Amino acid sequence: MLKRSYKELFYSLMHYPMRLNAARHRLFQSPHESLKVQLGPGMRNYFPGWTNVDANFITAKVDVWADFSAKLPFRNETVDAFYSHHVIEHLPDNRLPFHFGEMFRCLKKGGVIRIGGPNGDSAAKKLLEGDGAWFGDFPDKRESVGGRYANFILCRGEHFTILTSSYLDELAAAAGFGEIRFCLPIKDTNYPQTFDQTCLSTEFESDWQVPHTIILEARKK
């Protein structure tokens, strides 16, 4: 895992270039036709046929370089779907309402989102149960359940928020989304023609009863 200080230096240097590039794409290149967007493909999960957006252009494979905490690089009501898996927990917590509002702005009426991240509800349950084995050893090997819980929630300072069903519901509803539902990773989606195996095959879950990942789906009315 790259040191946080290196990442902070990169993002501070690239803050304005990223925003300028997003504005350029939004004004001159963003298509009007069918458009499905993945936010945060990283190094491994590039989706062919989708528009893959990431702030990391060095090691990730991307179609559009942009900062998710700023205005997204798409025109109003031009996107059919947003897919985001283990990404929004890395955004500043105070920018999440804006981020959800940006997805809502970009979506066509009837457009949908599928957002996944570390399951804060499950983590709290397992902390109270004292079940340290549920958490694993990433990013640091720790013996105590509290230490493992901190690993899961904070990820050595990489995570900036705790994602729970009530919080995600609040963010989505405040942005204007309806039909807000929670799904199991891999197994369940309300929009199988949109979030097909291209998406679901990248999602992993080892505990179906108390899942490590929380998945929200919602629709723009």
Sequence and secondary structure as in RCSB ss.txt:
>XXXX:A:sequence
MLKRSYKELFYSLMHYPMRLNAARHRLFQSPHESLKVQLGPGMRNYFPGWTNVDANFITAKVDVWADFSAKLPFR
NETVDAFYSHHVIEHLPDNRLPFHFGEMFRCLKKGGVIRIGGPNGDSAAKKLLEGDGAWFGDFPDKRESVGGRYA
NFILCRGEHFTILTSSYLDELAAAAGFGEIRFCLPIKDTNYPQTFDQTCLSTEFESDWQVPHTIILEARKK
>XXXX:A:secstr
   HHHHHHHHHHHHHHHHHHHHHIIIII  SS  EEEE  TTT   TTSEEEES  SSS  SEE  TTS  SS 
TT EEEEEEES GGGS GGGHHHHHHHHHHHEEEEEEEEEEEE HHHHHHHHHHT GGGT S SS   SHHHHHH
HHHHTTTT  S   HHHHHHHHHHHTEEEEEEE TTT  S TTTS HHHHTT   S SSS SEEEEEEEE 
